[in-house]
C-alpha cells in the first residue's frame, strides 16, 4: 500500500482503491494533496497495453464467441482494479511522465 508523501502514514486498501482513479489524491490522515508518481502511471499503462492485445490475439486464434471474450475482458478488468492499489506510488507534486 502507498504511504503519504507528506506524513508517511500508510493508506489502507479501501482508501487507496477509492482514490486510485484520480491524479490528485487527498491523504485520509493529513488531507494534503498527493499525486500519482510517474513510475506508477507507467506501470498502470503497461498493464493495459499488454492485456488488451492478449484478449484480441486470444480471440483470433481461439475463435472464441463474443460472450466468452466479454467474460474474459471483465475478469481481467476486475483483476486490474483489485491489484491497482498495490502498484500505486505517491509524490508531493505532479511528475512529468517522460
Backbone as a printed PyTorch tensor [residue, N CA C, xyz], in Angstrom:
tensor([[[  0.8350,  -1.1740,   0.0000],
         [  0.0000,   0.0000,   0.0000],
         [  0.8910,   1.2520,   0.0000]],

        [[  0.4190,   2.3020,  -0.6290],
         [  1.2290,   3.5200,  -0.6570],
         [  1.2060,   4.2390,   0.6860]],

        [[  2.2040,   5.0510,   0.8850],
         [  2.2260,   5.8950,   2.0750],
         [  2.2210,   7.3530,   1.6230]],

        [[  1.6440,   8.1900,   2.4280],
         [  1.5170,   9.6070,   2.1040],
         [  2.9030,  10.2240,   1.9240]],

        [[  3.0400,  11.0560,   0.9180],
         [  4.3150,  11.7150,   0.6560],
         [  4.6000,  12.8060,   1.6820]],

        [[  3.5840,  13.2320,   2.4240],
         [  3.7420,  14.3030,   3.4070],
         [  3.9010,  13.7710,   4.8310]],

        [[  2.9890,  12.9040,   5.2700],
         [  3.0120,  12.4490,   6.6690],
         [  3.5330,  11.0170,   6.8300]],

        [[  3.8270,  10.3230,   5.7470],
         [  4.3760,   8.9630,   5.7380],
         [  3.4810,   7.9010,   6.3760]],

        [[  2.2000,   8.1640,   6.5260],
         [  1.2920,   7.1410,   7.0490],
         [  0.8120,   6.2730,   5.8980]],

        [[  0.7770,   4.9680,   6.1440],
         [  0.3210,   4.0380,   5.1220],
         [ -1.1870,   4.1020,   4.9760]],

        [[ -1.6420,   4.1000,   3.7330],
         [ -3.0700,   4.0860,   3.4580],
         [ -3.5540,   2.6440,   3.4910]],

        [[ -4.8120,   2.4550,   3.8630],
         [ -5.3480,   1.1000,   3.8060],
         [ -5.8680,   0.8200,   2.4000]],

        [[ -6.2570,  -0.4200,   2.1630],
         [ -6.6420,  -0.8520,   0.8250],
         [ -7.8410,  -0.0770,   0.2920]],

        [[ -8.8840,   0.0810,   1.0990],
         [-10.0990,   0.7420,   0.6290],
         [ -9.8750,   2.2240,   0.3380]],

        [[ -9.1100,   2.9080,   1.1860],
         [ -8.7910,   4.3170,   0.9150],
         [ -8.0190,   4.4610,  -0.3950]],

        [[ -7.0760,   3.5640,  -0.5930],
         [ -6.2830,   3.6110,  -1.8160],
         [ -7.1410,   3.3140,  -3.0360]],

        [[ -8.0060,   2.3100,  -2.9320],
         [ -8.8610,   1.9500,  -4.0620],
         [ -9.8140,   3.0820,  -4.4270]],

        [[-10.3810,   3.7480,  -3.4320],
         [-11.2940,   4.8640,  -3.6950],
         [-10.5950,   6.0180,  -4.4010]],

        [[ -9.3550,   6.2670,  -4.0360],
         [ -8.6350,   7.4260,  -4.5660],
         [ -7.7690,   7.1010,  -5.7830]],

        [[ -7.6600,   5.8410,  -6.1600],
         [ -6.6810,   5.4440,  -7.1710],
         [ -7.0300,   5.8760,  -8.5900]],

        [[ -8.2380,   6.3060,  -8.8370],
         [ -8.6210,   6.6870, -10.1940],
         [ -8.5530,   8.1880, -10.4210]],

        [[ -7.8570,   8.8810,  -9.5550],
         [ -7.6600,  10.3250,  -9.6840],
         [ -6.1740,  10.6220,  -9.7250]],

        [[ -5.8260,  11.6920, -10.3980],
         [ -4.4270,  12.0910, -10.4320],
         [ -4.0190,  12.7680,  -9.1240]],

        [[ -4.9230,  13.5340,  -8.5490],
         [ -4.6520,  14.2560,  -7.3090],
         [ -5.4820,  13.5970,  -6.2140]],

        [[ -4.7970,  13.0650,  -5.1920],
         [ -5.4740,  12.3350,  -4.1290],
         [ -5.1820,  12.9840,  -2.7790]],

        [[ -6.2150,  13.1840,  -1.9850],
         [ -6.0200,  13.7320,  -0.6420],
         [ -5.7370,  12.6010,   0.3350]],

        [[ -4.7800,  12.8390,   1.2070],
         [ -4.4410,  11.8660,   2.2470],
         [ -5.6030,  11.7830,   3.2380]],

        [[ -6.0230,  10.5840,   3.6280],
         [ -7.1100,  10.4760,   4.5970],
         [ -6.6990,  10.9130,   6.0040]],

        [[ -5.4060,  11.0680,   6.2470],
         [ -4.9290,  11.4300,   7.5830],
         [ -4.6060,  12.9160,   7.7050]],

        [[ -3.8000,  13.4400,   6.7780],
         [ -3.3700,  14.8350,   6.8940],
         [ -4.0710,  15.7600,   5.8910]],

        [[ -4.8780,  15.2180,   4.9890],
         [ -5.6420,  15.9820,   3.9960],
         [ -4.7680,  16.7450,   2.9970]],

        [[ -3.4810,  16.4080,   2.9020],
         [ -2.5980,  17.0410,   1.9160],
         [ -2.7720,  16.3570,   0.5560]],

        [[ -2.5080,  17.0920,  -0.4930],
         [ -2.6380,  16.5430,  -1.8390],
         [ -1.4280,  15.6790,  -2.1830]],

        [[ -1.7000,  14.4930,  -2.6990],
         [ -0.6820,  13.5790,  -3.1990],
         [ -0.9780,  13.3170,  -4.6680]],

        [[  0.0670,  13.0510,  -5.4170],
         [ -0.0780,  12.8000,  -6.8440],
         [  0.4830,  11.4220,  -7.1600]],

        [[ -0.0640,  10.7970,  -8.1980],
         [  0.4930,   9.5290,  -8.6550],
         [  1.9060,   9.7670,  -9.1660]],

        [[  2.8270,   8.9210,  -8.7750],
         [  4.1910,   9.0690,  -9.2660],
         [  4.2490,   8.6510, -10.7270]],

        [[  5.2590,   9.1150, -11.4150],
         [  5.4120,   8.7900, -12.8320],
         [  5.6020,   7.2870, -13.0090]],

        [[  6.3010,   6.6620, -12.0840],
         [  6.5420,   5.2240, -12.1660],
         [  5.2380,   4.4330, -12.0610]],

        [[  4.3570,   4.8280, -11.1590],
         [  3.0960,   4.0980, -11.0230],
         [  2.1720,   4.3310, -12.2130]],

        [[  2.2260,   5.5220, -12.8190],
         [  1.4320,   5.7650, -14.0310],
         [  1.9410,   4.9260, -15.1940]],

        [[  3.2670,   4.7460, -15.2780],
         [  3.8340,   3.9000, -16.3300],
         [  3.4240,   2.4450, -16.1300]],

        [[  3.4360,   1.9770, -14.8840],
         [  3.0280,   0.6020, -14.6060],
         [  1.5770,   0.3610, -15.0010]],

        [[  0.7070,   1.2940, -14.6680],
         [ -0.7070,   1.0980, -14.9800],
         [ -0.9570,   1.1350, -16.4820]],

        [[ -0.2320,   1.9700, -17.2020],
         [ -0.4250,   1.9990, -18.6540],
         [  0.1540,   0.7450, -19.3060]],

        [[  1.2190,   0.1990, -18.7620],
         [  1.8090,  -1.0070, -19.3330],
         [  0.8830,  -2.2110, -19.1570]],

        [[  0.1720,  -2.2910, -18.0470],
         [ -0.7350,  -3.4230, -17.8650],
         [ -1.8450,  -3.4050, -18.9060]],

        [[ -2.3770,  -2.2430, -19.1990],
         [ -3.4280,  -2.1860, -20.2070],
         [ -2.8660,  -2.4090, -21.6080]],

        [[ -1.6490,  -1.9560, -21.8700],
         [ -1.0420,  -2.1720, -23.1770],
         [ -0.6950,  -3.6330, -23.4270]],

        [[ -0.4680,  -4.3840, -22.3640],
         [ -0.1460,  -5.8040, -22.5120],
         [ -1.4180,  -6.6440, -22.5810]],

        [[ -2.3980,  -6.3410, -21.7570],
         [ -3.5830,  -7.1900, -21.6720],
         [ -4.5470,  -7.0430, -22.8340]],

        [[ -4.7020,  -5.8650, -23.3760],
         [ -5.6250,  -5.6780, -24.4940],
         [ -5.2160,  -6.5050, -25.7170]],

        [[ -3.9490,  -6.4790, -26.1430],
         [ -3.5830,  -7.3420, -27.2700],
         [ -3.7400,  -8.8340, -26.9660]],

        [[ -3.5450,  -9.2320, -25.7080],
         [ -3.7450, -10.6380, -25.3590],
         [ -5.1890, -11.0690, -25.5910]],

        [[ -6.1210, -10.2070, -25.2420],
         [ -7.5330, -10.5190, -25.4760],
         [ -7.8020, -10.6210, -26.9720]],

        [[ -7.2840,  -9.6750, -27.7360],
         [ -7.5230,  -9.6800, -29.1800],
         [ -6.8690, -10.8770, -29.8670]],

        [[ -5.6340, -11.1880, -29.5060],
         [ -4.9400, -12.3300, -30.0970],
         [ -5.6150, -13.6310, -29.6860]],

        [[ -6.0090, -13.7190, -28.4160],
         [ -6.7150, -14.9160, -27.9620],
         [ -8.0110, -15.1180, -28.7080]],

        [[ -8.6980, -14.0570, -29.0000],
         [ -9.9500, -14.1550, -29.7390],
         [ -9.7010, -14.6210, -31.1780]],

        [[ -8.6420, -14.1420, -31.7850],
         [ -8.3530, -14.5180, -33.1750],
         [ -7.9490, -15.9920, -33.2720]],

        [[ -7.0220, -16.4140, -32.4120],
         [ -6.5030, -17.7750, -32.5260],
         [ -7.4300, -18.8310, -31.9300]],

        [[ -8.1380, -18.5070, -30.8810],
         [ -9.0100, -19.4910, -30.2440],
         [-10.4320, -19.4610, -30.7920]],

        [[-10.7470, -18.4410, -31.5900],
         [-12.0630, -18.2960, -32.1960],
         [-13.1640, -18.3730, -31.1290]],

        [[-13.0260, -17.5480, -30.1170],
         [-13.9940, -17.5310, -29.0210],
         [-15.2370, -16.7520, -29.4170]],

        [[-16.3470, -17.1240, -28.8080],
         [-17.5780, -16.3860, -29.0630],
         [-17.5530, -15.0760, -28.2630]],

        [[-18.4240, -14.1640, -28.6420],
         [-18.4750, -12.8290, -28.0330],
         [-18.7080, -12.9040, -26.5120]],

        [[-19.6220, -13.7310, -26.0080],
         [-19.7890, -13.7760, -24.5460],
         [-18.5290, -14.1980, -23.8020]],

        [[-17.7470, -15.1190, -24.3730],
         [-16.5030, -15.5190, -23.7220],
         [-15.4720, -14.3930, -23.7300]],

        [[-15.4020, -13.6610, -24.8040],
         [-14.4680, -12.5350, -24.8880],
         [-14.8550, -11.4660, -23.8690]],

        [[-16.1540, -11.1910, -23.7570],
         [-16.6240, -10.2120, -22.7710],
         [-16.3400, -10.6940, -21.3630]],

        [[-16.5620, -11.9780, -21.0910],
         [-16.2880, -12.5400, -19.7630],
         [-14.8020, -12.4440, -19.4180]],

        [[-13.9560, -12.7990, -20.3520],
         [-12.5100, -12.7120, -20.1230],
         [-12.0890, -11.2570, -19.9040]],

        [[-12.6490, -10.3490, -20.6920],
         [-12.3410,  -8.9270, -20.5240],
         [-12.7730,  -8.4030, -19.1650]],

        [[-13.9610,  -8.8130, -18.7100],
         [-14.4360,  -8.3840, -17.3950],
         [-13.5770,  -8.9540, -16.2730]],

        [[-13.1810, -10.2140, -16.3940],
         [-12.3140, -10.8160, -15.3800],
         [-10.9600, -10.1100, -15.3170]],

        [[-10.4110,  -9.7730, -16.4750],
         [ -9.1450,  -9.0420, -16.4930],
         [ -9.3060,  -7.6420, -15.9140]],

        [[-10.4140,  -6.9880, -16.2200],
         [-10.6740,  -5.6570, -15.6730],
         [-10.7910,  -5.7060, -14.1510]],

        [[-11.5030,  -6.6870, -13.6390],
         [-11.6470,  -6.8390, -12.1850],
         [-10.2890,  -7.1130, -11.5490]],

        [[ -9.4770,  -7.9540, -12.1830],
         [ -8.1580,  -8.2390, -11.6030],
         [ -7.2570,  -7.0160, -11.6200]],

        [[ -7.3530,  -6.1990, -12.6710],
         [ -6.5420,  -4.9760, -12.7290],
         [ -6.9760,  -3.9970, -11.6490]],

        [[ -8.2880,  -3.8120, -11.4890],
         [ -8.7980,  -2.8610, -10.4930],
         [ -8.4320,  -3.3000,  -9.0850]],

        [[ -8.5080,  -4.5970,  -8.7990],
         [ -8.2110,  -5.0570,  -7.4390],
         [ -6.7220,  -5.0360,  -7.1220]],

        [[ -5.8630,  -5.1160,  -8.1280],
         [ -4.4190,  -5.0790,  -7.8560],
         [ -3.8120,  -3.6870,  -7.9990]],

        [[ -4.5660,  -2.7410,  -8.5180],
         [ -4.0550,  -1.3820,  -8.7030],
         [ -3.5250,  -0.7380,  -7.4220]],

        [[ -4.2070,  -0.8510,  -6.2760],
         [ -3.6810,  -0.2060,  -5.0660],
         [ -2.2880,  -0.6770,  -4.6540]],

        [[ -1.9050,  -1.8840,  -5.0590],
         [ -0.5770,  -2.3860,  -4.7080],
         [  0.5210,  -1.8080,  -5.5950]],

        [[  0.1480,  -1.2260,  -6.7280],
         [  1.1330,  -0.6610,  -7.6610],
         [  1.2550,   0.8520,  -7.5540]],

        [[  0.4950,   1.4700,  -6.6780],
         [  0.4710,   2.9300,  -6.5950],
         [  1.6380,   3.4520,  -5.7660]],

        [[  2.2620,   4.4690,  -6.2900],
         [  3.2730,   5.2250,  -5.5740],
         [  2.8550,   6.6910,  -5.5740]],

        [[  3.1590,   7.4000,  -4.5000],
         [  2.7120,   8.7890,  -4.3760],
         [  3.8940,   9.7420,  -4.3300]],

        [[  3.6560,  10.9520,  -4.7880],
         [  4.6670,  12.0120,  -4.7070],
         [  3.9960,  13.3070,  -4.2640]],

        [[  4.8160,  14.2650,  -3.8370],
         [  4.2840,  15.5370,  -3.3470],
         [  3.7930,  16.4390,  -4.4650]],

        [[  4.4000,  16.3290,  -5.6200],
         [  3.9920,  17.1570,  -6.7430],
         [  3.8650,  16.2920,  -7.9900]],

        [[  3.1320,  16.8150,  -8.9480],
         [  2.9230,  16.0650, -10.1720],
         [  4.2210,  15.9440, -10.9620]],

        [[  4.5790,  14.7240, -11.2970],
         [  5.8140,  14.4550, -12.0280],
         [  5.5180,  14.2880, -13.5060]],

        [[  6.4250,  14.7470, -14.3730],
         [  6.2150,  14.5120, -15.8060],
         [  6.3630,  13.0240, -16.1170]],

        [[  5.5800,  12.5570, -17.0660],
         [  5.5910,  11.1360, -17.3850],
         [  6.8720,  10.7250, -18.0960]],

        [[  7.4080,  11.5990, -18.9430],
         [  8.6360,  11.2400, -19.6530],
         [  9.7030,  12.1800, -19.2940]]])
